[in-house]
Amino acid sequence: MPLIVVTTSPRVAPGLLSHQAWQALRSGPVLTGSAAHPQLPYLAEAGIEAEVVEPDPPALARRAVTETVVWLAPVSEPEAEDFMRGVGHAAVALDEPPVIEVVPGSYDLPGARVLDLVGVMDRLRTECPWDRKQTHETLVPYLLEEAYEVLETIEQGDHAALREELGDLLLQVVFHARVAEGFDVDDVAAGIVEKLVRRHPHVFGSVRAESADEVNANWEAIKAAERAAKGRESVLEGVPMGQPALSLAAQLLRRAERAGAPESLSSAVGQGVARELFDLVRRAAEAGLDAEAELRAAARAYRERVRTWESASD
């Protein structure tokens, strides 16, 4: 006889179970180890009576030798894994071990783990004194720091560290959404989904775009229409003036060029070193280079030279 273990995800609404799971739950007595299991009310609505018992892997394995038994696994993954190991060891010790079948009642879709982060952030905002007192303004340094740490791992090609740093950056997004009073993380996600769909009519609509250049042209045309709808006439609207100066100058030049601004506007801007720096950014853009990235690469090379000099001086 089989022992059927039905697993469920805590990130999926209770009661939304697979057809295979509902069939399994009707194939024999249903046992579970928690009276607070979130699936129990929905099983009761479906006329399935579940018995809450003390988790006992050896006893469950022995019972499954003579009859079909359904075990509704805990939603906690560590608890479910521990219990499955216990049942497996107990079954192997029997002369005639039962067949153990795992039936996924529900499982995570891509992105489901973000729900865990939202839940953790809700709890931190409620129970942690430090998290509770933060504001958008006090979080700004952490947002910038995490963004730069992501940049550093990319520049270093450290993809293992990139995973962790992206998590730290994602936390900042969820944190700000939790602090906000007029919107939440679902509004943030809905907004960017709507924007991406609107700006990719070649994917989600009937527009044809055969090359990256055509995609970029469509993107800029859609952005221009959006600015006009919002009453923003300048192509420079939305450029964050607080970003590093080299990247700021480069973005202003790109925006102006796309709008057809005459090249003469970028000549003789500022005075002294400022004029030279702006001209260098313009020349880098004409060469297809990112002035910010180029200077950062030079700074990293200088750092290594200084370290080598320090080692030689010791």
Helices and strands as residue ranges (DSSP letters): E 2-7, H 19-25, E 30-32, H 40-45, E 50-52, H 57-66, E 69-72, H 77-92, E 99-104, H 113-127, H 129-133, H 136-156, H 159-179, H 185-198, H 201-204, H 212-229, H 245-258, G 263-266, H 272-286, H 291-313
